[in-house]
Amino acid sequence: MNLHVGVDDESDLVHSMSTTAAKMHDLTASEELLHGEEDRVWADAGYEGIEKREEHRERQVSWHIALRPWKRKTLPKGGVDELMERCKASVRAKAGHVFFYVKRMFG
């Protein structure tokens, strides 16, 4: 089972949560995680291509999707692109804190 959470990037509060079977792609939960009032979306590489999906094409948001690990390794050290990936990771880490508490409560 996979747990997907939508976290506000300013208040760090969870605004939506969804579960899917482990075999389901991360993008299948994306519609349930976005409430329509967001200006920015920060997501890991599993959500690559989300902006091209029919249900999200009309959204007026700034998409910040992490690069796949093998793509990130090809970035020059100390470059602007590497700095952007670090920034994406630090914002996405806010959602990661939620998983700590869920795992602690439910095992």
C-alpha positions as CSV (number, residue, x, y, z in Angstrom):
1,M,0.0,0.0,0.0
2,N,1.2,3.5,-0.8
3,L,0.3,6.6,1.1
4,H,0.2,9.9,-0.8
5,V,-0.1,13.2,1.0
6,G,-0.8,16.8,-0.1
7,V,1.0,19.3,2.2
8,D,0.8,23.1,2.1
9,D,4.3,24.4,1.4
10,E,3.8,27.4,3.6
11,S,2.0,26.1,6.7
12,D,3.3,22.5,6.5
13,L,-0.2,21.2,7.2
14,V,-1.7,18.2,5.5
15,H,-4.7,19.1,3.3
16,S,-5.3,15.8,1.5
17,M,-4.3,12.2,1.8
18,S,-4.8,9.2,-0.5
19,T,-3.9,5.5,-0.5
20,T,-3.3,3.3,-3.5
21,A,-2.2,-0.3,-4.1
22,A,1.5,-0.7,-4.3
23,K,1.3,-1.6,-8.0
24,M,-0.5,1.6,-8.9
25,H,1.6,4.5,-10.4
26,D,1.9,7.6,-8.2
27,L,0.1,9.7,-10.9
28,T,-3.1,7.8,-10.2
29,A,-3.5,9.6,-6.9
30,S,-2.6,13.1,-8.2
31,E,-6.2,14.2,-8.8
32,E,-7.1,13.5,-5.2
33,L,-4.1,15.4,-3.8
34,L,-4.6,18.7,-5.6
35,H,-7.4,20.9,-4.3
36,G,-7.4,23.4,-7.1
37,E,-6.2,26.5,-5.1
38,E,-2.5,25.7,-5.2
39,D,0.0,28.0,-6.9
40,R,2.9,25.6,-6.7
41,V,3.2,21.9,-6.8
42,W,6.4,20.1,-5.5
43,A,6.6,16.4,-6.2
44,D,9.2,13.6,-6.5
45,A,10.2,12.0,-9.7
46,G,7.3,9.6,-9.6
47,Y,5.1,12.5,-10.7
48,E,7.1,13.3,-13.8
49,G,4.8,14.2,-16.7
50,I,1.9,15.2,-14.4
51,E,1.5,18.6,-16.2
52,K,0.8,16.7,-19.5
53,R,-2.1,14.7,-18.1
54,E,-5.5,15.8,-19.4
55,E,-6.9,16.5,-15.9
56,H,-4.1,18.8,-15.0
57,R,-3.4,20.6,-18.3
58,E,-5.6,23.6,-17.4
59,R,-4.2,24.1,-14.0
60,Q,-2.4,27.4,-13.6
61,V,0.4,26.2,-11.2
62,S,4.1,26.2,-11.2
63,W,5.2,22.5,-11.4
64,H,8.4,21.6,-9.5
65,I,9.0,17.9,-10.2
66,A,12.3,16.4,-9.1
67,L,14.6,14.8,-11.6
68,R,15.1,11.0,-11.7
69,P,18.2,10.0,-9.7
70,W,20.2,9.0,-12.7
71,K,19.4,12.4,-14.4
72,R,20.4,14.3,-11.3
73,K,23.8,12.5,-11.2
74,T,24.6,14.0,-14.6
75,L,24.2,17.6,-13.4
76,P,27.4,19.6,-13.0
77,K,28.4,19.9,-9.3
78,G,27.7,23.4,-7.9
79,G,25.6,24.4,-10.9
80,V,22.3,26.2,-10.9
81,D,20.4,23.0,-11.9
82,E,21.9,21.1,-8.9
83,L,20.9,24.0,-6.6
84,M,17.3,23.9,-7.9
85,E,17.1,20.1,-7.3
86,R,18.3,20.7,-3.7
87,C,15.7,23.3,-3.3
88,K,13.0,21.0,-4.6
89,A,14.2,18.3,-2.2
90,S,14.1,20.6,0.8
91,V,10.5,21.6,0.1
92,R,9.4,18.1,-0.5
93,A,10.9,17.0,2.8
94,K,8.0,18.7,4.6
95,A,5.7,16.0,3.3
96,G,8.2,13.3,4.4
97,H,7.7,14.3,8.1
98,V,4.1,13.2,7.9
99,F,5.2,9.6,7.0
100,F,7.3,9.4,10.2
101,Y,4.2,10.0,12.3
102,V,2.0,7.7,10.3
103,K,4.6,4.8,10.5
104,R,5.0,5.5,14.2
105,M,1.3,5.2,14.9
106,F,0.4,2.4,12.6
107,G,3.7,0.5,12.3
